Amino acid sequence: MTIPNNDVTSTIQLALAPVFLLTAVVMLITAISGRLARAIDRMRFIHGELLAIEKLTPSLESHYRVEFHDVRIRGRICAIAIFFDVLSGVLISMTVLEIFFFEAGGQHLHGSYVITTFVAGLICFMTALIVVLVEVVYAHRSVGWDLPSAPDEKS
């Protein structure tokens, strides 16, 4: 079966249009991963401070315990956002494959498959964006603006 050059070109152009959305998906994954890494680093720091509990004042210990809990929740929110963003990337990739194989195979493009995966991918992407917004608001709310002072160390 020989496919004319015009059909190949238009098929590739049609299949690659959703790929631009994949760029946004990758950028969001990168941003969320950075937020998750910072949350993990903060949890490790707080964990180390709590292990050295004898040098903490009761107010600072209490503050660290609350912050540790908040950072753990932020990490979970980031993981949920990454899940939806990756799922979005998979669905958009399926859309590209459907368009390419249906068109290249000479079959009539069955729109319902393409529409379903593309719309589901967009919904997952929007869900990931909303979850990231929730994490940012939660992070801002939980920041320790009123951090108690550490005990004075006397040499």
C-alpha positions in Angstrom: 0.0 0.0 0.0 1.5 3.3 -1.1 0.5 6.5 0.6 0.8 9.7 -1.4 3.3 12.3 0.0 0.6 14.9 0.6 -1.3 12.4 2.8 1.8 11.6 4.7 2.6 15.3 5.3 -0.9 16.2 6.4 -1.1 13.1 8.6 2.1 14.0 10.4 1.0 17.6 10.8 -2.4 16.5 12.2 -0.8 14.1 14.6 1.8 16.5 15.8 -0.6 19.3 16.7 -1.3 17.9 20.2 2.4 17.4 20.8 2.7 21.1 21.6 0.4 20.4 24.6 2.9 17.7 25.7 5.5 20.5 26.1 3.2 22.2 28.6 2.7 18.9 30.4 6.5 18.4 30.7 7.0 21.9 32.0 4.4 21.4 34.6 5.9 18.1 35.7 9.3 19.9 36.0 7.8 22.7 38.1 5.9 20.3 40.4 9.0 18.1 40.8 10.9 21.1 41.9 8.3 22.0 44.5 8.2 18.3 45.7 12.0 18.3 46.0 12.0 21.4 48.1 9.3 19.9 50.4 11.3 16.7 50.8 14.5 18.7 51.6 12.5 20.7 54.2 11.1 17.5 55.7 14.6 16.0 56.0 15.8 19.2 57.7 12.9 19.3 60.2 13.4 15.6 60.9 17.0 16.1 61.7 16.1 19.0 64.0 13.5 16.9 65.8 16.0 14.1 66.3 18.2 16.6 68.2 15.2 17.5 70.4 17.3 18.3 73.5 18.5 21.5 71.9 15.0 22.8 70.9 12.7 25.0 73.0 9.2 23.5 73.5 7.8 26.3 71.2 10.3 25.6 68.5 9.7 21.8 68.7 5.9 22.4 68.5 6.4 24.6 65.5 8.6 22.0 63.7 6.0 19.3 64.4 3.3 21.4 62.8 5.5 22.4 59.9 6.5 18.7 59.4 2.9 17.8 59.1 2.1 20.6 56.7 5.1 19.8 54.5 4.1 16.1 54.3 0.6 17.2 53.1 2.2 19.5 50.5 4.3 16.5 49.3 1.2 14.4 48.9 -0.6 17.2 47.0 2.4 17.5 44.7 2.3 13.7 44.1 -1.4 14.0 43.1 -0.6 16.8 40.7 2.2 14.8 39.1 -0.2 11.8 38.8 -2.8 13.8 36.9 -0.1 15.6 34.8 1.5 12.3 33.8 -1.9 10.8 33.0 -2.6 13.8 30.8 0.6 13.2 29.0 -0.3 9.6 28.4 -3.7 10.5 27.1 -2.4 13.2 24.8 0.2 10.7 23.5 -2.6 8.2 22.8 -4.4 11.0 20.9 -1.3 11.5 18.7 -0.9 7.8 18.0 -4.6 7.4 17.2 -4.5 10.3 14.7 -1.3 9.0 13.1 -2.3 5.3 12.9 -5.9 5.9 11.8 -4.9 8.3 9.1 -1.7 6.5 8.0 -3.5 3.2 7.9 -6.0 4.5 5.4 -8.9 4.0 7.7 -11.5 6.7 8.2 -10.5 8.5 11.4 -13.0 7.5 14.1 -13.4 10.8 15.9 -14.8 9.5 19.1 -11.6 7.8 20.1 -9.5 10.9 19.4 -12.0 13.3 21.0 -12.3 11.1 24.1 -8.5 10.8 24.7 -7.8 14.4 23.9 -10.6 15.8 26.1 -9.7 13.4 28.9 -6.0 14.6 28.6 -7.1 18.2 28.8 -9.3 17.5 31.8 -6.4 15.7 33.6 -4.1 18.6 32.7 -6.6 21.2 34.1 -7.0 19.0 37.2 -3.2 19.0 37.6 -3.2 22.8 37.3 -5.9 23.1 39.9 -4.1 20.7 42.3 -0.9 22.8 41.9 -2.8 25.9 42.7 -4.1 24.2 45.9 -0.6 23.3 46.8 0.7 26.8 46.3 -2.1 28.3 48.4 -1.6 25.6 51.1 2.2 26.3 51.1 1.6 30.0 51.5 -0.9 29.4 54.3 1.4 27.0 56.1 4.6 29.1 56.0 6.1 29.6 59.4 6.0 33.4 59.4 6.0 33.4 63.1 8.9 31.0 63.7 9.9 30.9 67.4 13.4 31.9 68.1 16.0 29.2 68.9 17.5 29.0 72.3 20.7 31.1 72.8 23.8 29.0 72.6 26.3 30.0 75.2 29.8 28.9 74.6 
